[in-house]
Amino acid sequence: MAVRKGRIRAEFRRAALTDLALLEIAVDTQTDSRAWGETLKLADRFRLTVYDAAYLEFAQRRSFRWRLSTTSFVPAPPVSGLN
C-alpha cells in the first residue's frame, strides 16, 4: 500500500525485504497464551497498553532487564524492580 500511495518506492520495498530476510527472526510461542493473564496484570500494574506489556512480559520471562521510560522500554540498570 505504501508503494501504491507513493510513500515509498518499489526499489526501497525490495531492498527492505531483502534486509529483513537476513535477520534471524524467532517467533515466541508463549506470548499469546499469556496475553490475558500475566500480560494484562502487568498492563494494569504499570498503566501500559497490552501491546507494551507484552514486551515487558516477554523480557521478564526471558530474564532481560528493562525499565520504563515515559515513551518506551529501554535497557535497565542492574536494579530494575521489575523482576
PyMOL Python script that loads the backbone (N, CA, C, O; Angstrom):
from pymol import cmd

cmd.read_pdbstr("""\
ATOM      1  N   MET A   1       0.815  -1.183   0.000  1.00  0.00           N
ATOM      2  CA  MET A   1       0.000   0.000   0.000  1.00  0.00           C
ATOM      3  C   MET A   1       0.866   1.257   0.000  1.00  0.00           C
ATOM      4  O   MET A   1       0.515   2.248  -0.640  1.00  0.00           O
ATOM      5  N   ALA A   2       1.993   1.225   0.712  1.00  0.00           N
ATOM      6  CA  ALA A   2       2.866   2.400   0.763  1.00  0.00           C
ATOM      7  C   ALA A   2       3.414   2.735  -0.619  1.00  0.00           C
ATOM      8  O   ALA A   2       3.566   3.907  -0.963  1.00  0.00           O
ATOM      9  N   VAL A   3       3.710   1.709  -1.408  1.00  0.00           N
ATOM     10  CA  VAL A   3       4.188   1.945  -2.775  1.00  0.00           C
ATOM     11  C   VAL A   3       3.062   2.542  -3.599  1.00  0.00           C
ATOM     12  O   VAL A   3       3.263   3.520  -4.318  1.00  0.00           O
ATOM     13  N   ARG A   4       1.892   1.963  -3.497  1.00  0.00           N
ATOM     14  CA  ARG A   4       0.755   2.441  -4.275  1.00  0.00           C
ATOM     15  C   ARG A   4       0.418   3.896  -3.937  1.00  0.00           C
ATOM     16  O   ARG A   4       0.060   4.674  -4.821  1.00  0.00           O
ATOM     17  N   LYS A   5       0.533   4.258  -2.665  1.00  0.00           N
ATOM     18  CA  LYS A   5       0.206   5.629  -2.252  1.00  0.00           C
ATOM     19  C   LYS A   5       1.371   6.590  -2.437  1.00  0.00           C
ATOM     20  O   LYS A   5       1.243   7.782  -2.153  1.00  0.00           O
ATOM     21  N   GLY A   6       2.517   6.079  -2.914  1.00  0.00           N
ATOM     22  CA  GLY A   6       3.654   6.939  -3.204  1.00  0.00           C
ATOM     23  C   GLY A   6       4.495   7.310  -1.992  1.00  0.00           C
ATOM     24  O   GLY A   6       5.315   8.224  -2.078  1.00  0.00           O
ATOM     25  N   ARG A   7       4.316   6.626  -0.862  1.00  0.00           N
ATOM     26  CA  ARG A   7       5.105   6.943   0.329  1.00  0.00           C
ATOM     27  C   ARG A   7       6.509   6.364   0.234  1.00  0.00           C
ATOM     28  O   ARG A   7       7.459   6.941   0.762  1.00  0.00           O
ATOM     29  N   ILE A   8       6.641   5.230  -0.436  1.00  0.00           N
ATOM     30  CA  ILE A   8       7.962   4.649  -0.680  1.00  0.00           C
ATOM     31  C   ILE A   8       8.004   4.151  -2.120  1.00  0.00           C
ATOM     32  O   ILE A   8       6.967   3.970  -2.759  1.00  0.00           O
ATOM     33  N   ARG A   9       9.200   3.935  -2.612  1.00  0.00           N
ATOM     34  CA  ARG A   9       9.362   3.412  -3.971  1.00  0.00           C
ATOM     35  C   ARG A   9       9.491   1.894  -3.912  1.00  0.00           C
ATOM     36  O   ARG A   9       9.900   1.342  -2.891  1.00  0.00           O
ATOM     37  N   ALA A  10       9.148   1.232  -4.988  1.00  0.00           N
ATOM     38  CA  ALA A  10       9.205  -0.227  -5.053  1.00  0.00           C
ATOM     39  C   ALA A  10      10.624  -0.734  -4.802  1.00  0.00           C
ATOM     40  O   ALA A  10      10.803  -1.793  -4.200  1.00  0.00           O
ATOM     41  N   GLU A  11      11.628   0.009  -5.254  1.00  0.00           N
ATOM     42  CA  GLU A  11      13.017  -0.395  -5.039  1.00  0.00           C
ATOM     43  C   GLU A  11      13.354  -0.415  -3.550  1.00  0.00           C
ATOM     44  O   GLU A  11      14.051  -1.311  -3.074  1.00  0.00           O
ATOM     45  N   PHE A  12      12.855   0.577  -2.825  1.00  0.00           N
ATOM     46  CA  PHE A  12      13.093   0.626  -1.386  1.00  0.00           C
ATOM     47  C   PHE A  12      12.426  -0.568  -0.708  1.00  0.00           C
ATOM     48  O   PHE A  12      13.021  -1.196   0.168  1.00  0.00           O
ATOM     49  N   ARG A  13      11.198  -0.883  -1.105  1.00  0.00           N
ATOM     50  CA  ARG A  13      10.498  -2.022  -0.524  1.00  0.00           C
ATOM     51  C   ARG A  13      11.273  -3.315  -0.771  1.00  0.00           C
ATOM     52  O   ARG A  13      11.436  -4.129   0.138  1.00  0.00           O
ATOM     53  N   ARG A  14      11.744  -3.501  -1.988  1.00  0.00           N
ATOM     54  CA  ARG A  14      12.531  -4.695  -2.316  1.00  0.00           C
ATOM     55  C   ARG A  14      13.792  -4.781  -1.458  1.00  0.00           C
ATOM     56  O   ARG A  14      14.118  -5.845  -0.932  1.00  0.00           O
ATOM     57  N   ALA A  15      14.493  -3.666  -1.321  1.00  0.00           N
ATOM     58  CA  ALA A  15      15.726  -3.648  -0.522  1.00  0.00           C
ATOM     59  C   ALA A  15      15.416  -3.916   0.951  1.00  0.00           C
ATOM     60  O   ALA A  15      16.154  -4.644   1.614  1.00  0.00           O
ATOM     61  N   ALA A  16      14.349  -3.344   1.462  1.00  0.00           N
ATOM     62  CA  ALA A  16      13.974  -3.557   2.862  1.00  0.00           C
ATOM     63  C   ALA A  16      13.625  -5.018   3.116  1.00  0.00           C
ATOM     64  O   ALA A  16      14.012  -5.577   4.142  1.00  0.00           O
ATOM     65  N   LEU A  17      12.901  -5.639   2.195  1.00  0.00           N
ATOM     66  CA  LEU A  17      12.551  -7.051   2.359  1.00  0.00           C
ATOM     67  C   LEU A  17      13.776  -7.949   2.245  1.00  0.00           C
ATOM     68  O   LEU A  17      13.854  -8.981   2.912  1.00  0.00           O
ATOM     69  N   THR A  18      14.721  -7.569   1.414  1.00  0.00           N
ATOM     70  CA  THR A  18      15.978  -8.315   1.309  1.00  0.00           C
ATOM     71  C   THR A  18      16.738  -8.233   2.629  1.00  0.00           C
ATOM     72  O   THR A  18      17.245  -9.243   3.117  1.00  0.00           O
ATOM     73  N   ASP A  19      16.818  -7.037   3.209  1.00  0.00           N
ATOM     74  CA  ASP A  19      17.481  -6.865   4.504  1.00  0.00           C
ATOM     75  C   ASP A  19      16.751  -7.646   5.596  1.00  0.00           C
ATOM     76  O   ASP A  19      17.387  -8.272   6.443  1.00  0.00           O
ATOM     77  N   LEU A  20      15.439  -7.611   5.577  1.00  0.00           N
ATOM     78  CA  LEU A  20      14.641  -8.324   6.572  1.00  0.00           C
ATOM     79  C   LEU A  20      14.898  -9.826   6.516  1.00  0.00           C
ATOM     80  O   LEU A  20      14.939 -10.492   7.550  1.00  0.00           O
ATOM     81  N   ALA A  21      15.066 -10.347   5.328  1.00  0.00           N
ATOM     82  CA  ALA A  21      15.310 -11.789   5.161  1.00  0.00           C
ATOM     83  C   ALA A  21      16.641 -12.222   5.775  1.00  0.00           C
ATOM     84  O   ALA A  21      16.833 -13.403   6.061  1.00  0.00           O
ATOM     85  N   LEU A  22      17.545 -11.290   5.976  1.00  0.00           N
ATOM     86  CA  LEU A  22      18.847 -11.611   6.564  1.00  0.00           C
ATOM     87  C   LEU A  22      18.797 -11.737   8.084  1.00  0.00           C
ATOM     88  O   LEU A  22      19.715 -12.294   8.686  1.00  0.00           O
ATOM     89  N   LEU A  23      17.750 -11.235   8.703  1.00  0.00           N
ATOM     90  CA  LEU A  23      17.633 -11.270  10.162  1.00  0.00           C
ATOM     91  C   LEU A  23      17.219 -12.656  10.647  1.00  0.00           C
ATOM     92  O   LEU A  23      16.446 -13.354   9.990  1.00  0.00           O
ATOM     93  N   GLU A  24      17.740 -13.036  11.794  1.00  0.00           N
ATOM     94  CA  GLU A  24      17.348 -14.290  12.416  1.00  0.00           C
ATOM     95  C   GLU A  24      16.132 -14.014  13.298  1.00  0.00           C
ATOM     96  O   GLU A  24      16.276 -13.651  14.466  1.00  0.00           O
ATOM     97  N   ILE A  25      14.956 -14.183  12.746  1.00  0.00           N
ATOM     98  CA  ILE A  25      13.716 -13.871  13.457  1.00  0.00           C
ATOM     99  C   ILE A  25      13.144 -15.151  14.041  1.00  0.00           C
ATOM    100  O   ILE A  25      12.984 -16.152  13.344  1.00  0.00           O
ATOM    101  N   ALA A  26      12.838 -15.104  15.327  1.00  0.00           N
ATOM    102  CA  ALA A  26      12.223 -16.240  16.014  1.00  0.00           C
ATOM    103  C   ALA A  26      10.860 -15.801  16.548  1.00  0.00           C
ATOM    104  O   ALA A  26      10.706 -14.673  17.017  1.00  0.00           O
ATOM    105  N   VAL A  27       9.904 -16.668  16.479  1.00  0.00           N
ATOM    106  CA  VAL A  27       8.560 -16.375  16.969  1.00  0.00           C
ATOM    107  C   VAL A  27       8.419 -16.937  18.373  1.00  0.00           C
ATOM    108  O   VAL A  27       8.715 -18.108  18.613  1.00  0.00           O
ATOM    109  N   ASP A  28       7.970 -16.109  19.293  1.00  0.00           N
ATOM    110  CA  ASP A  28       7.743 -16.570  20.665  1.00  0.00           C
ATOM    111  C   ASP A  28       6.369 -17.227  20.717  1.00  0.00           C
ATOM    112  O   ASP A  28       5.358 -16.591  20.417  1.00  0.00           O
ATOM    113  N   THR A  29       6.336 -18.484  21.093  1.00  0.00           N
ATOM    114  CA  THR A  29       5.079 -19.243  21.074  1.00  0.00           C
ATOM    115  C   THR A  29       4.286 -19.133  22.362  1.00  0.00           C
ATOM    116  O   THR A  29       3.197 -19.698  22.459  1.00  0.00           O
ATOM    117  N   GLN A  30       4.805 -18.417  23.360  1.00  0.00           N
ATOM    118  CA  GLN A  30       4.098 -18.318  24.634  1.00  0.00           C
ATOM    119  C   GLN A  30       3.369 -16.998  24.839  1.00  0.00           C
ATOM    120  O   GLN A  30       2.484 -16.912  25.691  1.00  0.00           O
ATOM    121  N   THR A  31       3.718 -15.979  24.085  1.00  0.00           N
ATOM    122  CA  THR A  31       3.142 -14.655  24.320  1.00  0.00           C
ATOM    123  C   THR A  31       1.618 -14.664  24.228  1.00  0.00           C
ATOM    124  O   THR A  31       0.947 -14.072  25.073  1.00  0.00           O
ATOM    125  N   ASP A  32       1.071 -15.321  23.222  1.00  0.00           N
ATOM    126  CA  ASP A  32      -0.385 -15.294  23.057  1.00  0.00           C
ATOM    127  C   ASP A  32      -1.116 -15.976  24.209  1.00  0.00           C
ATOM    128  O   ASP A  32      -2.192 -15.527  24.603  1.00  0.00           O
ATOM    129  N   SER A  33      -0.556 -17.045  24.751  1.00  0.00           N
ATOM    130  CA  SER A  33      -1.232 -17.744  25.841  1.00  0.00           C
ATOM    131  C   SER A  33      -1.145 -16.978  27.157  1.00  0.00           C
ATOM    132  O   SER A  33      -1.871 -17.291  28.100  1.00  0.00           O
ATOM    133  N   ARG A  34      -0.278 -15.993  27.233  1.00  0.00           N
ATOM    134  CA  ARG A  34      -0.114 -15.200  28.449  1.00  0.00           C
ATOM    135  C   ARG A  34      -0.819 -13.840  28.363  1.00  0.00           C
ATOM    136  O   ARG A  34      -0.862 -13.102  29.347  1.00  0.00           O
ATOM    137  N   ALA A  35      -1.357 -13.518  27.217  1.00  0.00           N
ATOM    138  CA  ALA A  35      -1.884 -12.173  26.971  1.00  0.00           C
ATOM    139  C   ALA A  35      -2.945 -11.736  27.971  1.00  0.00           C
ATOM    140  O   ALA A  35      -2.910 -10.603  28.449  1.00  0.00           O
ATOM    141  N   TRP A  36      -3.876 -12.604  28.289  1.00  0.00           N
ATOM    142  CA  TRP A  36      -4.986 -12.186  29.157  1.00  0.00           C
ATOM    143  C   TRP A  36      -4.760 -12.573  30.605  1.00  0.00           C
ATOM    144  O   TRP A  36      -5.673 -12.465  31.423  1.00  0.00           O
ATOM    145  N   GLY A  37      -3.555 -13.024  30.936  1.00  0.00           N
ATOM    146  CA  GLY A  37      -3.188 -13.349  32.310  1.00  0.00           C
ATOM    147  C   GLY A  37      -2.091 -12.419  32.784  1.00  0.00           C
ATOM    148  O   GLY A  37      -2.344 -11.282  33.182  1.00  0.00           O
ATOM    149  N   GLU A  38      -0.852 -12.928  32.733  1.00  0.00           N
ATOM    150  CA  GLU A  38       0.295 -12.147  33.213  1.00  0.00           C
ATOM    151  C   GLU A  38       0.435 -10.804  32.497  1.00  0.00           C
ATOM    152  O   GLU A  38       0.720  -9.785  33.127  1.00  0.00           O
ATOM    153  N   THR A  39       0.235 -10.806  31.196  1.00  0.00           N
ATOM    154  CA  THR A  39       0.424  -9.574  30.430  1.00  0.00           C
ATOM    155  C   THR A  39      -0.589  -8.511  30.837  1.00  0.00           C
ATOM    156  O   THR A  39      -0.230  -7.346  31.010  1.00  0.00           O
ATOM    157  N   LEU A  40      -1.824  -8.896  30.987  1.00  0.00           N
ATOM    158  CA  LEU A  40      -2.862  -7.938  31.386  1.00  0.00           C
ATOM    159  C   LEU A  40      -2.592  -7.400  32.791  1.00  0.00           C
ATOM    160  O   LEU A  40      -2.821  -6.220  33.057  1.00  0.00           O
ATOM    161  N   LYS A  41      -2.112  -8.252  33.681  1.00  0.00           N
ATOM    162  CA  LYS A  41      -1.769  -7.797  35.038  1.00  0.00           C
ATOM    163  C   LYS A  41      -0.653  -6.757  34.996  1.00  0.00           C
ATOM    164  O   LYS A  41      -0.704  -5.758  35.713  1.00  0.00           O
ATOM    165  N   LEU A  42       0.358  -6.993  34.151  1.00  0.00           N
ATOM    166  CA  LEU A  42       1.435  -6.008  34.004  1.00  0.00           C
ATOM    167  C   LEU A  42       0.915  -4.700  33.422  1.00  0.00           C
ATOM    168  O   LEU A  42       1.314  -3.619  33.856  1.00  0.00           O
ATOM    169  N   ALA A  43       0.032  -4.800  32.446  1.00  0.00           N
ATOM    170  CA  ALA A  43      -0.546  -3.592  31.846  1.00  0.00           C
ATOM    171  C   ALA A  43      -1.254  -2.768  32.908  1.00  0.00           C
ATOM    172  O   ALA A  43      -1.086  -1.550  32.968  1.00  0.00           O
ATOM    173  N   ASP A  44      -2.045  -3.427  33.746  1.00  0.00           N
ATOM    174  CA  ASP A  44      -2.749  -2.712  34.813  1.00  0.00           C
ATOM    175  C   ASP A  44      -1.784  -2.140  35.835  1.00  0.00           C
ATOM    176  O   ASP A  44      -1.915  -0.988  36.248  1.00  0.00           O
ATOM    177  N   ARG A  45      -0.810  -2.951  36.242  1.00  0.00           N
ATOM    178  CA  ARG A  45       0.134  -2.525  37.281  1.00  0.00           C
ATOM    179  C   ARG A  45       0.937  -1.302  36.869  1.00  0.00           C
ATOM    180  O   ARG A  45       1.133  -0.389  37.671  1.00  0.00           O
ATOM    181  N   PHE A  46       1.404  -1.276  35.623  1.00  0.00           N
ATOM    182  CA  PHE A  46       2.267  -0.192  35.163  1.00  0.00           C
ATOM    183  C   PHE A  46       1.570   0.790  34.227  1.00  0.00           C
ATOM    184  O   PHE A  46       2.212   1.648  33.621  1.00  0.00           O
ATOM    185  N   ARG A  47       0.247   0.654  34.117  1.00  0.00           N
ATOM    186  CA  ARG A  47      -0.559   1.559  33.279  1.00  0.00           C
ATOM    187  C   ARG A  47      -0.030   1.588  31.841  1.00  0.00           C
ATOM    188  O   ARG A  47       0.222   2.648  31.268  1.00  0.00           O
ATOM    189  N   LEU A  48       0.128   0.379  31.280  1.00  0.00           N
ATOM    190  CA  LEU A  48       0.622   0.204  29.917  1.00  0.00           C
ATOM    191  C   LEU A  48      -0.498  -0.288  29.021  1.00  0.00           C
ATOM    192  O   LEU A  48      -1.526  -0.771  29.495  1.00  0.00           O
ATOM    193  N   THR A  49      -0.285  -0.160  27.722  1.00  0.00           N
ATOM    194  CA  THR A  49      -1.158  -0.858  26.798  1.00  0.00           C
ATOM    195  C   THR A  49      -0.806  -2.341  26.870  1.00  0.00           C
ATOM    196  O   THR A  49       0.295  -2.691  27.296  1.00  0.00           O
ATOM    197  N   VAL A  50      -1.708  -3.202  26.468  1.00  0.00           N
ATOM    198  CA  VAL A  50      -1.408  -4.628  26.438  1.00  0.00           C
ATOM    199  C   VAL A  50      -0.251  -4.881  25.466  1.00  0.00           C
ATOM    200  O   VAL A  50       0.572  -5.767  25.693  1.00  0.00           O
ATOM    201  N   TYR A  51      -0.195  -4.115  24.404  1.00  0.00           N
ATOM    202  CA  TYR A  51       0.897  -4.226  23.433  1.00  0.00           C
ATOM    203  C   TYR A  51       2.246  -4.017  24.123  1.00  0.00           C
ATOM    204  O   TYR A  51       3.153  -4.837  23.978  1.00  0.00           O
ATOM    205  N   ASP A  52       2.380  -2.912  24.879  1.00  0.00           N
ATOM    206  CA  ASP A  52       3.637  -2.636  25.566  1.00  0.00           C
ATOM    207  C   ASP A  52       3.895  -3.648  26.681  1.00  0.00           C
ATOM    208  O   ASP A  52       5.036  -4.059  26.898  1.00  0.00           O
ATOM    209  N   ALA A  53       2.846  -4.047  27.381  1.00  0.00           N
ATOM    210  CA  ALA A  53       3.001  -5.025  28.464  1.00  0.00           C
ATOM    211  C   ALA A  53       3.471  -6.370  27.927  1.00  0.00           C
ATOM    212  O   ALA A  53       4.153  -7.109  28.637  1.00  0.00           O
ATOM    213  N   ALA A  54       3.123  -6.701  26.699  1.00  0.00           N
ATOM    214  CA  ALA A  54       3.583  -7.963  26.101  1.00  0.00           C
ATOM    215  C   ALA A  54       5.100  -7.964  25.967  1.00  0.00           C
ATOM    216  O   ALA A  54       5.740  -8.993  26.183  1.00  0.00           O
ATOM    217  N   TYR A  55       5.680  -6.819  25.613  1.00  0.00           N
ATOM    218  CA  TYR A  55       7.140  -6.724  25.550  1.00  0.00           C
ATOM    219  C   TYR A  55       7.742  -6.896  26.939  1.00  0.00           C
ATOM    220  O   TYR A  55       8.755  -7.576  27.104  1.00  0.00           O
ATOM    221  N   LEU A  56       7.117  -6.281  27.933  1.00  0.00           N
ATOM    222  CA  LEU A  56       7.613  -6.391  29.294  1.00  0.00           C
ATOM    223  C   LEU A  56       7.501  -7.829  29.803  1.00  0.00           C
ATOM    224  O   LEU A  56       8.433  -8.345  30.419  1.00  0.00           O
ATOM    225  N   GLU A  57       6.375  -8.466  29.548  1.00  0.00           N
ATOM    226  CA  GLU A  57       6.190  -9.861  29.975  1.00  0.00           C
ATOM    227  C   GLU A  57       7.243 -10.753  29.323  1.00  0.00           C
ATOM    228  O   GLU A  57       7.826 -11.612  29.984  1.00  0.00           O
ATOM    229  N   PHE A  58       7.482 -10.554  28.049  1.00  0.00           N
ATOM    230  CA  PHE A  58       8.489 -11.330  27.324  1.00  0.00           C
ATOM    231  C   PHE A  58       9.874 -11.103  27.931  1.00  0.00           C
ATOM    232  O   PHE A  58      10.626 -12.053  28.147  1.00  0.00           O
ATOM    233  N   ALA A  59      10.203  -9.848  28.202  1.00  0.00           N
ATOM    234  CA  ALA A  59      11.509  -9.521  28.766  1.00  0.00           C
ATOM    235  C   ALA A  59      11.690 -10.158  30.135  1.00  0.00           C
ATOM    236  O   ALA A  59      12.763 -10.676  30.445  1.00  0.00           O
ATOM    237  N   GLN A  60      10.654 -10.121  30.949  1.00  0.00           N
ATOM    238  CA  GLN A  60      10.753 -10.737  32.267  1.00  0.00           C
ATOM    239  C   GLN A  60      10.921 -12.247  32.149  1.00  0.00           C
ATOM    240  O   GLN A  60      11.764 -12.838  32.824  1.00  0.00           O
ATOM    241  N   ARG A  61      10.128 -12.860  31.303  1.00  0.00           N
ATOM    242  CA  ARG A  61      10.191 -14.315  31.131  1.00  0.00           C
ATOM    243  C   ARG A  61      11.549 -14.757  30.627  1.00  0.00           C
ATOM    244  O   ARG A  61      12.032 -15.822  31.010  1.00  0.00           O
ATOM    245  N   ARG A  62      12.165 -13.970  29.787  1.00  0.00           N
ATOM    246  CA  ARG A  62      13.476 -14.298  29.233  1.00  0.00           C
ATOM    247  C   ARG A  62      14.617 -13.751  30.092  1.00  0.00           C
ATOM    248  O   ARG A  62      15.786 -13.850  29.718  1.00  0.00           O
ATOM    249  N   SER A  63      14.270 -13.175  31.240  1.00  0.00           N
ATOM    250  CA  SER A  63      15.243 -12.610  32.192  1.00  0.00           C
ATOM    251  C   SER A  63      16.033 -11.444  31.618  1.00  0.00           C
ATOM    252  O   SER A  63      17.199 -11.251  31.964  1.00  0.00           O
ATOM    253  N   PHE A  64      15.402 -10.664  30.742  1.00  0.00           N
ATOM    254  CA  PHE A  64      16.004  -9.421  30.279  1.00  0.00           C
ATOM    255  C   PHE A  64      15.701  -8.372  31.337  1.00  0.00           C
ATOM    256  O   PHE A  64      14.651  -8.422  31.977  1.00  0.00           O
ATOM    257  N   ARG A  65      16.590  -7.445  31.521  1.00  0.00           N
ATOM    258  CA  ARG A  65      16.334  -6.357  32.471  1.00  0.00           C
ATOM    259  C   ARG A  65      15.892  -5.133  31.673  1.00  0.00           C
ATOM    260  O   ARG A  65      16.599  -4.672  30.778  1.00  0.00           O
ATOM    261  N   TRP A  66      14.724  -4.623  32.008  1.00  0.00           N
ATOM    262  CA  TRP A  66      14.157  -3.462  31.329  1.00  0.00           C
ATOM    263  C   TRP A  66      13.619  -2.495  32.364  1.00  0.00           C
ATOM    264  O   TRP A  66      13.321  -2.872  33.498  1.00  0.00           O
ATOM    265  N   ARG A  67      13.502  -1.268  31.963  1.00  0.00           N
ATOM    266  CA  ARG A  67      12.813  -0.288  32.794  1.00  0.00           C
ATOM    267  C   ARG A  67      11.901   0.515  31.878  1.00  0.00           C
ATOM    268  O   ARG A  67      12.059   0.509  30.657  1.00  0.00           O
ATOM    269  N   LEU A  68      10.962   1.194  32.478  1.00  0.00           N
ATOM    270  CA  LEU A  68      10.036   2.000  31.708  1.00  0.00           C
ATOM    271  C   LEU A  68      10.514   3.438  31.671  1.00  0.00           C
ATOM    272  O   LEU A  68      10.922   3.985  32.695  1.00  0.00           O
ATOM    273  N   SER A  69      10.467   4.049  30.510  1.00  0.00           N
ATOM    274  CA  SER A  69      10.673   5.486  30.420  1.00  0.00           C
ATOM    275  C   SER A  69       9.316   6.065  30.042  1.00  0.00           C
ATOM    276  O   SER A  69       8.338   5.323  29.952  1.00  0.00           O
ATOM    277  N   THR A  70       9.239   7.333  29.826  1.00  0.00           N
ATOM    278  CA  THR A  70       7.942   7.925  29.510  1.00  0.00           C
ATOM    279  C   THR A  70       7.467   7.564  28.110  1.00  0.00           C
ATOM    280  O   THR A  70       6.275   7.671  27.820  1.00  0.00           O
ATOM    281  N   THR A  71       8.366   7.143  27.247  1.00  0.00           N
ATOM    282  CA  THR A  71       7.948   6.867  25.876  1.00  0.00           C
ATOM    283  C   THR A  71       8.231   5.460  25.400  1.00  0.00           C
ATOM    284  O   THR A  71       7.647   5.022  24.409  1.00  0.00           O
ATOM    285  N   SER A  72       9.117   4.732  26.081  1.00  0.00           N
ATOM    286  CA  SER A  72       9.454   3.417  25.562  1.00  0.00           C
ATOM    287  C   SER A  72      10.166   2.588  26.611  1.00  0.00           C
ATOM    288  O   SER A  72      10.489   3.076  27.694  1.00  0.00           O
ATOM    289  N   PHE A  73      10.406   1.336  26.280  1.00  0.00           N
ATOM    290  CA  PHE A  73      11.219   0.475  27.116  1.00  0.00           C
ATOM    291  C   PHE A  73      12.668   0.693  26.737  1.00  0.00           C
ATOM    292  O   PHE A  73      13.009   0.783  25.557  1.00  0.00           O
ATOM    293  N   VAL A  74      13.511   0.775  27.739  1.00  0.00           N
ATOM    294  CA  VAL A  74      14.936   0.948  27.489  1.00  0.00           C
ATOM    295  C   VAL A  74      15.700  -0.008  28.396  1.00  0.00           C
ATOM    296  O   VAL A  74      15.187  -0.382  29.450  1.00  0.00           O
ATOM    297  N   PRO A  75      16.912  -0.415  28.018  1.00  0.00           N
ATOM    298  CA  PRO A  75      17.671  -1.315  28.890  1.00  0.00           C
ATOM    299  C   PRO A  75      17.825  -0.697  30.279  1.00  0.00           C
ATOM    300  O   PRO A  75      18.089   0.498  30.415  1.00  0.00           O
ATOM    301  N   ALA A  76      17.658  -1.514  31.289  1.00  0.00           N
ATOM    302  CA  ALA A  76      17.661  -1.021  32.661  1.00  0.00           C
ATOM    303  C   ALA A  76      19.030  -1.185  33.299  1.00  0.00           C
ATOM    304  O   ALA A  76      19.842  -2.000  32.862  1.00  0.00           O
ATOM    305  N   PRO A  77      19.271  -0.398  34.341  1.00  0.00           N
ATOM    306  CA  PRO A  77      20.451  -0.641  35.161  1.00  0.00           C
ATOM    307  C   PRO A  77      20.249  -1.940  35.936  1.00  0.00           C
ATOM    308  O   PRO A  77      19.144  -2.483  35.928  1.00  0.00           O
ATOM    309  N   PRO A  78      21.276  -2.452  36.600  1.00  0.00           N
ATOM    310  CA  PRO A  78      21.174  -3.750  37.270  1.00  0.00           C
ATOM    311  C   PRO A  78      19.994  -3.908  38.207  1.00  0.00           C
ATOM    312  O   PRO A  78      19.488  -5.023  38.334  1.00  0.00           O
ATOM    313  N   VAL A  79      19.524  -2.864  38.870  1.00  0.00           N
ATOM    314  CA  VAL A  79      18.380  -2.986  39.766  1.00  0.00           C
ATOM    315  C   VAL A  79      17.188  -2.321  39.096  1.00  0.00           C
ATOM    316  O   VAL A  79      17.115  -1.094  39.039  1.00  0.00           O
ATOM    317  N   SER A  80      16.253  -3.119  38.588  1.00  0.00           N
ATOM    318  CA  SER A  80      15.121  -2.558  37.852  1.00  0.00           C
ATOM    319  C   SER A  80      13.846  -2.544  38.672  1.00  0.00           C
ATOM    320  O   SER A  80      12.963  -1.725  38.418  1.00  0.00           O
ATOM    321  N   GLY A  81      13.728  -3.433  39.654  1.00  0.00           N
ATOM    322  CA  GLY A  81      12.491  -3.501  40.425  1.00  0.00           C
ATOM    323  C   GLY A  81      11.361  -4.185  39.703  1.00  0.00           C
ATOM    324  O   GLY A  81      10.252  -4.268  40.230  1.00  0.00           O
ATOM    325  N   LEU A  82      11.614  -4.679  38.508  1.00  0.00           N
ATOM    326  CA  LEU A  82      10.563  -5.342  37.736  1.00  0.00           C
ATOM    327  C   LEU A  82      10.741  -6.852  37.706  1.00  0.00           C
ATOM    328  O   LEU A  82       9.973  -7.547  37.041  1.00  0.00           O
ATOM    329  N   ASN A  83      11.719  -7.364  38.399  1.00  0.00           N
ATOM    330  CA  ASN A  83      11.972  -8.805  38.353  1.00  0.00           C
ATOM    331  C   ASN A  83      10.954  -9.552  39.162  1.00  0.00           C
ATOM    332  O   ASN A  83      11.008 -10.780  39.240  1.00  0.00           O
TER     333      ASN A  83
END
""", "prot")
cmd.dss("prot")
cmd.show_as("cartoon", "prot")
cmd.util.cbc("prot")
cmd.orient("prot")
